[in-house]
């Protein structure tokens, strides 16, 4: 993983070495937030609920180094948590992320895109649901961008201090305006405090090809092949996918999507040296056939609508995913995610998100978790540099598998966030 970041930084400074004069900038933007939070189930237990109030102080800093040859974006976020009753849950949690883009390579090799990313985090628990994990999951680059989110939303393991280090590199080459190939490598290291959860190290590699054809000004037909390999401990899973789909604009404000495909899954666990054939049809209707398992529906559909003061999205998906850093092996994920935002007044904005996710182990009964969640927030911009947010979050998880726990949680929070002026260090 460190090799990935080292390679990215080496490429970044190599790109900068081509600059004959400074043509970019280094910009720092600080921010700080203060939140008061009520959690009615701090440790996410179904038998022994413990409610508590917490004060959360969160400093943040973003830095952007930009030039015509390369861009480096660094983000830092801290969270000092102080609880009124359960002081053993107090702590300082933080995350640091790096993203590197190299436009110089696109100029040297026209059509080539390279992106390097790393995120290091220490948190009190992993999220039990990720709204960013919706989608068909058939595009290689989309999978790379969502790889961190894919390991979230599998299950809520409870309040366990968690260290996670993710590093990845993605390459994409446009042979023509319509045809491109891509590949990526991602490494995820997850370490938990205590003995309840098992530490994991996951290596994920992808390769694929994609063809886009504009049928009309409103319709784009896409077709792609993808190969992904995930290695975790002694286990290995290889997935082949061939997909075709359509993105269609019903109007200037409404877009719908659908796709269909054929996949095969090779199970690389010791004792399972066989190829499992999987036929997955994504669209309005379809069926999933797995050798040695009972058939099940496999569908995907999405709709997005923009309007004058906001936006609405609804996405349903059923697919195979890897629970990076949370579980070992593949899970069949079924999710329904909806979100809407609306500007009430010039300085007041509201948003609502609802979600359902079901994750079941591809083989065995290790994981069988259903999660229901809802979020609502109201944001008031008092000044250009000061925001206030009132939010409510609901999470309900039910587990029927060998791994996972039942629990229900309500969280109410009010926060003030101050954003400092950006400091331009180099012009």
Secondary structure, 3 states (H helix, E strand, C coil): CHHHHHHHHHHHHHHHCCCCCCCCEEEEEEEEEEEEEEECCCCCCCCCCCCEEEEEEEEEEEEEEECCCCEEEEEEEEEEEEECCCHHHCEEEEEEEEEEECHHHHHHCCCEEEEEEEEEEEECCCCCCCHHHCCCCCCHHHHHHCHHHHCCCCCCCCCCCEEEEEEEEEEEEECCCCEEEEEEEEEEEEEECCCCCCCEEEEEEEEEEEEEEECCCCEEEEEEEEEEEEEECCEEEEEEEEEEEEEEECCCCEEEEEEEEEEEEEECCCCCCEEEEEEECCCCCCCEEECCCCCECCCEEEEEEEECCEEEEEEEEEEEEECCCCCCCEEEEEEEEEEEEEEEECCEEEEEEEEEEEEEECCCCCEEEEEEEEEEEEEEEEECCEEEEEEEEEEEEEECCCECCCEEEEEEEEEEEEECCCEEEEC
